[in-house]
Amino acid sequence: MPRSNRPRGRRPDDDDDFDISRALSGRRRTESKRDGLWNVQPVAAVSATKYYTCPACGLQIAPGIAHTVTWRADGLMGEDDDLAARRHWHLHCWKIKA
């Protein structure tokens, strides 16, 4: 019987759900801090393209620096307002946040 040269299984370019920006930036998770629940999403250095000011230390987060974006997970005003109030933190600053 002749051998088939056709590849088996799915090919990576056939996957419609694959999103390179999500793969580069990491997965969103929920963390509990002293002041409530927070959505936390890491931003990879490759995806960081703008300057931000860290709310903890007041220093700038330069483009090309990996950092974290956070917003309330238990806000009273709704998800749209919580997303509008999201902040970019240095990784260390978010880790030591009380």
N, C-alpha and C positions, 0 to 999 in steps of 0.2 A: 504494500500500500504506500503511495507517495506521501511524503511529508508536507505539511502545510506551513508556509512561511508567514502566514497572517498572524499578527500579534494577538495575544489572548488578553481578555480583561479590558478595563477602561483605560483610556489614555488621559494624561493630565489635562490636555487642552479640551477634553470633552466635559470636564466638570464645570457646570454653570455656576455652582455655589462657591467656587474658589475665589477669594478676594485677597489680592496680594497686600493691600494696605492693612487688612486685618491680621495677616500673617506677620507683617513687619512690626506692627504696633503692639501686639499681645492681646490677651483676653481680659475682658472686663470681669470684675469680681465685686462682691460686696464685703465691706469691712465694718466692724463695730468699733467705734471710738467712744470716748467718754461722753461726747456731745451728741451721739446718735449713730445712725447707719449711713454709710457713705458708699457710693459707687466709685470704684477705682479702676482706672484703665492706664496701663503703662504705655508710654510713647517711646518707640525705639529712636536711637540717634539719627538714623536715616530718614525717619519721618518728621523729625523736629526741624521745621523750616522757618520759624519766626522767633522773635524775642518775646519772652514773657517775664513777668515779675512774680517771684515766689511770695505768697502771702505770709509765710512764716518768718523768713529772714530779710525780706525786702530787696534781695539781690536779683539781678537778671539771670534768666535761663537763656543762654545763647543758642542759636541754631546749631544743630549737630550734637546737642547734649541730650542724652536719654533722661526722661523725667516722667512724672505721673500727673494725670488729669483726674480730678475728683469733683463730685457733685453729690448733693444730698440724695439719699435713697428713701428718706422718710419725711420729705418736706410737706408742708401743709398746703402750699399754694399750687401744687400740681407739677407734673413731670416737665412741662415746657419751661416753667419758671426755674425749676431746679437746674435744667440744662443750661439755661441762659446765665446762671450764677456759677457755672463751673470754674475751677481755678487750676492752674498749672503749678506743681510743687517740685522742688528738688527731691530726689529719691530719699535722701537722708532726712530732710525736713519733714516729709510725710511720715517716715518711720518713727520719728521721735515725737510726733504730735500726740498730745495727751488725749 
